Every structure is written in structure tokens, then in C-alpha cells.
């Protein structure tokens, strides 16, 4: 089953963005993004997912399904 972290990483890679690029675009801390993508944090806050989704140009639903 796909996790939010895997979905974020997949979307980020599809756009050719590095983690640093996404951190700059979203305003999310690098450590937070790293923890989410590596599934250390499996239930990030709605605000965090919203920032990442906006920076990736995808609906939040695409990241949480």
C-alpha cells in the first residue's frame, strides 16, 4: 500500500525536484520532509500536506490515497 511519503516522493521525482527544491517551494522543514518521505512520520499534519501538495501542484487527495 502506498504511503503519503511514497506518494510525495513519487510526485516530487516526476517533476524532477530534489528534496531541497521542495523544501524551498513548500516552506516545510527539510527534516520534516525527510521524515515523511522515509515513513518515520506516517500521519503528517493537514497543514504540512497542504503546503507540499500546493508546491507540487497536485491535489492533497493525490498524496493521501
RAGI-V550761 format. One record per residue. N is the residue number from 1. SS is DSSP state (A for helix, B for strand, O for the rest). PSI is psi in radians with two decimals (* if undefined). D_CENTER is the distance of its C-alpha to the mean C-alpha in Angstrom with 2 decimals. Layout:
((N,SS,PSI,D_CENTER) (N,SS,PSI,D_CENTER))
//
This chain:
((1,O,2.40,16.57) (2,O,2.50,12.95) (3,O,2.92,10.51) (4,A,-0.75,7.22) (5,A,-0.77,6.19) (6,A,-0.68,8.34) (7,A,-0.69,7.30) (8,A,-0.81,3.84) (9,A,-0.74,6.42) (10,A,-0.81,9.01) (11,A,-0.69,7.99) (12,A,-0.81,7.46) (13,A,-0.62,10.73) (14,A,-0.60,12.38) (15,O,-0.09,12.31) (16,O,0.45,13.56) (17,O,2.53,11.22) (18,O,2.97,11.27) (19,A,-0.70,9.05) (20,A,-0.72,11.73) (21,A,-0.80,11.48) (22,A,-0.62,7.93) (23,A,-0.80,9.19) (24,A,-0.74,12.26) (25,A,-0.58,11.07) (26,A,-0.46,8.92) (27,O,0.11,11.24) (28,O,2.50,9.01) (29,O,2.55,11.03) (30,A,-0.74,10.66) (31,A,-0.64,11.81) (32,A,-0.83,9.32) (33,A,-0.78,6.31) (34,A,-0.78,8.94) (35,A,-0.66,9.98) (36,A,-0.83,7.01) (37,A,-0.49,6.83) (38,O,0.16,10.58) (39,O,0.40,10.98) (40,O,-0.73,12.96) (41,O,1.95,11.26) (42,O,-0.24,11.27) (43,O,1.30,11.55) (44,O,2.83,9.44) (45,O,2.72,11.26) (46,A,-0.69,11.35) (47,A,-0.73,11.36) (48,A,-0.81,8.13) (49,A,-0.66,6.38) (50,A,-0.76,8.92) (51,A,-0.76,8.33) (52,A,-0.77,4.87) (53,A,-0.77,6.73) (54,A,-0.76,9.71) (55,A,-0.56,8.80) (56,A,-0.21,7.99) (57,O,0.56,11.09) (58,O,2.71,10.36) (59,O,2.58,11.50) (60,A,-0.63,9.66) (61,A,-0.59,11.98) (62,A,-0.48,10.63) (63,A,-0.48,7.44) (64,A,-0.05,9.83) (65,O,*,12.76))
//
